Amino acid sequence: MREGLFRQPLYWLSRGTVYLGLLLKYRMRVTGREHVPAKGGAVIAANHCSYLDPPVMAGCNNRRIVHFLARDTLFSNPVARWFFPRVGVIALDRTRGDLGALKKAIATLKEGKVVGLFPEGTRSPDGQMREAKGGIGFLIAKGGVPVVPLYISGTHQAFPKGSHRLQPSRITAHFGPLITLEEIRAAMPDKGGYEAVGALVMQRIRELAPPAAAE
């Protein structure tokens, strides 16, 4: 049974439309879905190099609603301001430390929901993975939930940063084994070691990539 199917039909209608579009245009292939918990709070963390990455992350999850943090400038028109909150998107002001958005994301996790994150914070201009931003480790540690690493390929070729139109590509999404709470706690040398959590998550995402892409 899909999470919140009858309570949030707009999300599932949108997700289904996005998934169909990705299948038709990019022949999207998904592996490792079984690693996403069927219930309970969890973070899904992926590499980020294209505006297509959030639709891919949402589209390849067929049982759980994914709540995203998105920069507040995306809420700049009336349609976006109406639509995004209704499909679980949390506005984030990236020009400052937006503690309100972080607290809302942590509360979402503690309610047993799924939050989708891109630890690099912004799109990679060349498709190569970067280091995690500091706040990501804090959010994961305070949320107290496991993390599902996800490696997405093909979106940089399809719609790279700075591009204004879609290009031909083949998109794949590969989920890896859970990063457990025990692993997250062990990665922190002390209570302030949130950077180590972010580094662990990025390492596990890199391990899912083909050797050339992980460099």
C-alpha positions in Angstrom: 0.0 0.0 0.0 1.3 3.4 -0.9 1.9 5.8 2.0 -0.8 8.4 2.3 -2.5 7.4 -1.0 -5.9 8.7 -0.1 -4.7 11.6 2.1 -2.3 13.0 -0.5 -3.6 12.1 -3.9 -1.9 15.2 -5.5 1.5 13.9 -4.6 0.9 10.5 -6.1 -0.7 11.9 -9.2 2.3 14.2 -9.7 4.7 11.4 -8.9 3.1 9.1 -11.4 3.2 11.8 -14.1 6.8 12.5 -13.5 7.7 8.8 -13.4 5.9 8.1 -16.7 7.7 11.1 -18.3 11.1 9.8 -17.2 10.4 6.3 -18.5 9.3 7.6 -21.9 11.9 10.2 -22.5 14.9 8.8 -20.6 14.1 5.0 -20.3 14.8 5.5 -16.6 16.0 2.3 -14.8 15.7 1.9 -11.0 17.5 -0.7 -8.9 17.7 -1.4 -5.2 14.2 -0.2 -4.3 14.1 -2.8 -1.6 16.6 -0.8 0.5 14.0 2.0 1.1 12.2 1.2 4.4 8.5 0.4 4.0 7.7 2.5 7.1 9.4 4.8 9.6 11.5 7.8 9.3 14.4 7.8 6.8 16.6 10.1 4.8 17.3 9.4 1.1 20.6 11.1 0.1 21.8 11.4 -3.5 24.4 13.1 -5.6 23.2 16.3 -7.3 24.1 17.7 -10.7 20.7 18.6 -12.4 17.3 20.0 -11.8 16.1 16.5 -12.8 17.5 14.9 -9.7 14.6 15.7 -7.3 12.0 14.4 -9.9 14.1 11.3 -10.3 14.3 10.7 -6.5 10.5 11.1 -6.2 9.7 9.1 -9.3 11.7 6.1 -8.4 10.0 5.7 -5.0 6.7 3.9 -5.5 5.7 3.4 -1.9 6.9 6.4 0.2 6.3 10.1 -0.1 9.5 12.0 -0.3 9.6 15.4 1.4 12.2 17.8 -0.1 14.1 20.8 1.1 14.1 23.4 -1.7 15.4 26.9 -2.0 12.7 29.5 -1.2 13.2 31.3 -4.6 11.4 28.3 -6.2 8.3 29.5 -4.4 8.4 32.9 -6.2 5.1 32.5 -8.2 1.5 31.8 -7.0 1.4 28.3 -8.7 4.6 27.2 -7.0 3.5 28.7 -3.6 0.2 26.7 -3.9 1.7 23.4 -5.3 5.0 22.8 -3.4 3.6 22.8 0.2 0.9 20.4 -0.9 3.4 17.8 -2.1 5.6 18.1 1.0 8.3 20.5 -0.1 9.9 22.5 2.7 11.2 26.0 1.7 14.8 26.7 2.6 16.6 30.1 2.7 20.1 29.3 1.5 21.4 32.8 2.0 21.5 32.2 5.8 21.4 29.3 8.3 17.7 28.6 8.1 17.2 26.8 11.4 13.4 26.9 10.9 13.6 24.8 7.8 16.1 22.4 9.4 13.8 22.0 12.5 10.8 21.3 10.2 12.8 18.7 8.3 13.9 17.0 11.6 10.3 17.1 12.9 9.2 15.4 9.6 11.7 12.6 10.1 10.6 12.1 13.7 7.0 11.8 12.5 8.2 8.7 10.6 8.4 10.2 7.2 11.0 10.3 4.4 13.1 13.3 3.6 15.1 13.5 0.4 18.4 15.4 0.6 21.2 16.3 -1.7 24.2 16.6 0.6 26.3 18.7 -1.8 23.8 21.5 -1.4 23.8 22.6 -5.0 24.2 21.2 -8.5 27.7 20.1 -9.5 28.7 22.0 -12.7 30.7 19.1 -14.1 28.8 16.1 -12.9 31.6 15.2 -10.4 30.6 14.7 -6.8 31.5 17.3 -4.2 31.8 17.2 -0.4 28.7 17.4 1.8 27.6 20.8 3.3 28.0 21.0 7.0 24.3 21.3 7.9 23.5 17.9 6.3 25.3 15.9 8.9 23.5 17.9 11.6 20.1 17.2 10.1 20.8 13.5 9.8 22.2 13.1 13.3 19.4 15.1 14.9 16.8 13.3 12.9 17.9 10.0 14.4 17.0 7.9 11.3 18.9 5.6 8.9 20.0 6.9 5.5 19.5 5.3 2.1 22.2 6.3 -0.3 21.1 6.9 -3.9 23.4 7.3 -6.9 21.8 9.0 -9.9 23.4 8.9 -13.4 22.4 10.4 -16.7 20.8 13.6 -15.4 24.0 15.7 -15.9 24.0 14.7 -19.6 20.2 15.3 -19.9 20.0 18.7 -18.2 23.3 20.0 -16.8 23.7 23.2 -14.8 23.4 26.2 -17.0 21.5 24.4 -19.8 18.2 25.7 -21.1 16.9 22.6 -22.8 16.8 18.9 -22.3 19.2 16.6 -24.1 19.1 12.9 -24.9 20.4 10.6 -22.2 19.7 7.4 -20.2 18.9 7.9 -16.6 19.5 5.3 -13.9 18.9 5.4 -10.1 20.6 2.9 -7.9 19.7 2.6 -4.2 22.3 1.2 -1.8 22.1 -0.6 1.5 21.0 1.5 4.5 23.5 3.5 6.5 22.3 2.4 10.0 22.0 4.6 13.1 24.9 2.7 14.6 27.1 3.6 11.7 26.0 7.2 11.9 26.8 7.4 15.6 30.1 5.7 15.2 31.1 8.2 12.5 30.8 11.1 15.0 34.0 11.4 17.1 32.2 13.8 19.4 28.9 15.6 19.6 30.1 18.2 17.2 31.3 15.8 14.5 28.5 16.4 12.0 30.9 16.9 9.1 31.9 13.2 9.6 28.3 12.2 9.1 28.1 14.1 5.8 31.4 12.6 4.7 30.1 9.1 5.5 27.0 9.6 3.4 28.9 11.0 0.4 31.3 8.0 0.6 28.4 5.6 0.5 26.9 7.4 -2.5 30.3 7.3 -4.3 30.5 3.5 -3.7 27.4 3.1 -5.8 28.9 4.9 -8.8 30.9 3.3 -11.6 34.6 3.8 -10.9 35.1 6.6 -13.5 32.1 8.6 -12.1 33.2 8.3 -8.5 36.6 9.9 -9.1 
